[in-house]
Amino acid sequence: MKAYAKSTEPTIVNGINVDDLFALIEGVKGDASKAKTTWHVATTWQGQTRSRAEVTGFGIGGQDVPRRFTIDIDEPSELGGSNRFANPQEHLIAALNACMTVGYVAQCAVHGIALESLKIETDGEIDLRGFLGIDPKVANGYESLRSTVHIKGNATKEQFAEIHAAVMATSPNVYNVANAVALKPTLVVG
């Protein structure tokens, strides 16, 4: 009689392998060096107001992980562009929304909450007098952003409120947008 090893199926909630997520959490708790991630994007001008951002990888726990993605960026025709791609402000909002989305999906998954739908709408205003250098008293970027999270699943309003608070407290891009991030630019000419 042969003995067969029983395979354990991973626990998947909202498309997230919760077993792997908990293993990551435990690994980071046990060894802080596994917590450090590094990110790099190189952006090159493509003519007019178009640019292309290239991602070639990231680092996690001291290991380099290759990845290959391109992100094309442009401006609306009204702002001097060819209107072929979303502009930097739309990418900024999209990155904020996407980061929050990951947070909601993961937080719900680890709490066993199955999502039916999730949509985040964010908007803000930029006064062109600041960007165009017309009035130095006018901010040259967003002074505030407003987000509305539409979420539906097998949780109570109270459970979703707890998830919302956790996402607002832990989302890297919520932090990055809500707090001053030190920028250290270097100019290389030639």
GICORWO-V662464 format. One record per run of one state. SS is the DSSP state (alpha for helix, beta for strand, coil for the rest). FROM is the first residue (numbers start at 1). TO is the last residue. If there is no record, write none. Layout:
((SS & FROM & TO) (SS & FROM & TO))
This chain:
((coil & 1 & 11) (beta & 12 & 13) (coil & 14 & 15) (beta & 16 & 17) (alpha & 18 & 30) (coil & 31 & 31) (alpha & 32 & 35) (coil & 36 & 36) (beta & 37 & 39) (coil & 40 & 41) (beta & 42 & 47) (coil & 48 & 49) (beta & 50 & 60) (coil & 61 & 62) (beta & 63 & 73) (coil & 74 & 76) (alpha & 77 & 79) (coil & 80 & 87) (alpha & 88 & 110) (coil & 111 & 114) (beta & 115 & 124) (coil & 125 & 127) (alpha & 128 & 131) (coil & 132 & 144) (beta & 145 & 153) (coil & 154 & 156) (alpha & 157 & 170) (coil & 171 & 171) (alpha & 172 & 178) (coil & 179 & 190))
